[in-house]
């Protein structure tokens, strides 16, 4: 399985989102390896996207989103969960794709131990928090280079998802630009998360 290159990710988030479907995100650590086939993602641009962490400009928190492409942007939400994003666009231009859900392909037993409350294997990585949890990804992984063969977390090419199996719809849980159809998923995958419309009381940004 070949590793995705930086050049393949240095494009508009909407294009990269579709490109990521079917790819495998794999984490390696002392406990073992876990691999997840990506089946649901959400695109976020930068200062032209009011739902983005970068809408108001560059900060210490969102600096990774300004590139270069291929790095992991990790943030903490609701005081309890980590969310993970693949940075895209060109260096200095903000953009990222939130990884919303996946199907565990390797390391199922380890994934189960990390999410013991989840009863069905096809739900282990269904939702951003579960996805980060089964992979063992935390804030210390912010900035990790997914294209580096020596990285503990890598992004790999998988079987390409055919266009007829790809669906798009509104992003989940954001309070701005909530109706943009920038969430993309593999039709029929049981791991795809349930849709929840955002609103004023939700946190503004996802990525």
C-alpha positions in Angstrom: 0.0 0.0 0.0 1.6 3.2 -1.2 1.8 6.3 1.0 -0.1 9.5 -0.1 2.3 12.2 -1.2 2.3 15.9 -0.2 1.7 17.0 -3.7 -1.5 14.9 -3.8 -2.9 16.8 -0.8 -1.8 20.3 -1.9 -5.2 21.1 -3.5 -8.5 22.6 -2.5 -10.2 20.9 0.5 -13.3 20.0 -1.6 -11.1 18.0 -4.0 -8.9 16.5 -1.3 -12.0 15.4 0.6 -13.1 13.1 -2.2 -9.6 12.0 -2.7 -9.3 10.8 0.9 -12.4 8.5 0.7 -11.1 4.9 0.6 -7.6 5.9 1.9 -6.2 4.2 5.0 -5.0 6.2 8.1 -2.7 4.0 10.1 -1.2 4.6 13.5 1.8 2.7 15.0 2.7 2.7 18.7 3.9 0.6 21.6 0.5 -1.1 21.9 0.4 -2.1 18.3 -1.0 -0.8 14.9 -4.5 0.3 14.0 -5.6 1.0 10.5 -8.9 2.8 9.5 -10.4 3.1 6.0 -11.8 6.6 5.6 -15.5 6.7 4.7 -16.7 10.1 5.8 -14.9 13.5 5.7 -15.7 17.3 5.8 -13.9 20.0 3.9 -12.9 23.4 5.5 -11.3 26.3 3.8 -9.5 29.2 5.6 -10.3 32.9 5.8 -13.2 32.6 3.3 -15.0 29.9 5.3 -16.8 31.2 8.4 -17.0 27.7 9.9 -13.2 27.3 9.8 -10.8 27.7 12.7 -8.8 30.0 10.4 -11.6 32.4 9.5 -10.2 35.1 11.7 -6.6 34.6 10.7 -3.5 32.7 11.9 -3.0 31.9 15.6 -0.8 29.6 17.6 -3.6 27.1 17.7 -4.4 26.9 14.0 -0.9 27.5 12.6 -0.6 23.9 11.3 -3.6 24.5 9.0 -1.6 27.1 7.0 0.6 24.3 5.6 2.5 22.7 4.2 0.0 20.1 3.1 0.1 16.6 4.5 0.3 17.3 8.2 -2.2 16.4 10.9 -4.1 19.2 12.6 -5.5 18.0 15.9 -7.7 20.0 18.2 -9.7 19.4 21.4 -13.4 20.0 21.5 -16.2 20.1 24.1 -13.5 19.6 26.8 -13.4 15.9 26.2 -12.7 14.8 22.5 -9.9 15.1 19.9 -10.7 15.7 16.3 -8.2 15.1 13.5 -7.8 16.8 10.1 -5.6 16.4 7.1 -4.0 19.8 6.1 -4.2 20.6 2.4 -3.8 23.6 0.0 -0.4 25.3 -0.6 2.0 26.5 2.1 0.7 29.7 3.7 -2.9 29.1 2.5 -5.2 27.6 5.1 -7.3 24.5 4.4 -8.0 21.1 5.9 -10.3 18.1 5.8 -11.9 16.8 9.0 -11.9 13.0 9.2 -15.3 12.1 10.4 -15.6 8.3 10.2 -13.9 5.1 9.1 -13.9 1.3 9.0 -11.3 -0.4 11.2 -9.2 -2.6 8.8 -6.3 -3.7 11.1 -5.9 -3.9 14.9 -9.5 -4.5 15.7 -8.8 -5.9 19.2 -6.7 -2.8 20.1 -9.4 -0.5 18.6 -12.0 -2.3 20.8 -9.9 -1.8 23.9 -9.7 1.9 23.2 -13.5 2.3 22.7 -14.9 -0.4 25.1 -18.3 1.2 25.3 -18.9 0.7 21.5 -20.8 -2.5 20.9 -20.5 -3.0 17.2 -17.2 -3.1 15.3 -18.6 -1.1 12.4 -19.2 1.8 14.9 -15.7 1.8 16.4 -14.6 4.7 14.3 -18.0 6.2 13.5 -17.7 9.9 14.3 -14.6 12.2 14.7 -14.0 11.4 18.4 -14.2 7.7 18.0 -12.0 7.8 14.9 -9.3 9.7 16.9 -9.8 7.4 19.9 -9.3 4.1 18.1 -6.1 5.4 16.4 -4.8 6.6 19.8 -4.4 10.2 18.4 -4.2 13.0 20.9 -3.0 16.6 21.0 0.6 15.5 21.0 0.2 14.4 17.4 -0.7 17.8 16.2 1.6 18.6 13.3 2.7 15.0 12.5 3.7 14.6 8.9 1.4 11.9 7.3 3.5 11.7 4.2 6.8 10.8 6.0 7.5 7.0 6.0 9.1 7.4 9.5 6.0 9.0 11.0 4.0 7.1 13.6 0.8 8.0 11.7 0.6 7.6 8.0 -1.9 8.1 5.2 -2.0 5.4 2.5 -3.7 4.9 -0.8 -6.6 2.4 -0.7 -9.0 1.0 -3.2 -10.5 4.0 -5.0 -14.1 4.8 -4.3 -16.1 5.0 -7.5 -18.0 8.3 -8.1 -21.4 6.6 -8.0 -20.8 5.5 -4.4 -19.9 9.0 -3.2 -22.5 11.3 -1.5 -22.4 14.9 -0.3 -24.4 16.9 2.2 -24.3 19.7 4.8 -21.5 19.7 7.4 -22.3 18.5 10.9 -22.7 20.6 14.1 -21.3 23.9 12.9 -23.0 27.2 13.6 -21.9 29.0 10.4 -22.1 28.1 6.7 -24.0 25.0 7.9 -25.8 24.3 4.7 -22.8 24.0 2.4 -22.7 20.5 1.1 -19.0 20.0 2.1 -19.4 16.7 4.0 -18.6 13.7 1.8 -19.1 10.0 2.5 -19.2 6.5 1.0 -22.8 5.5 0.4 -23.8 2.3 2.2 -20.9 2.2 4.7 -22.3 1.4 8.2 -19.5 3.5 9.8 -20.8 6.8 8.4 -22.0 8.9 11.3 -25.5 10.3 11.8 -26.3 13.8 10.6 -26.8 16.6 13.2 -27.6 20.0 12.0 -25.7 22.8 13.6 -26.9 26.1 15.1 -26.0 29.1 17.1 -25.4 27.1 20.3 -22.8 24.9 18.7 -19.1 25.7 18.7 -18.4 27.7 15.5 -15.6 25.8 13.9 -14.6 22.3 13.1 -11.3 22.7 11.3 
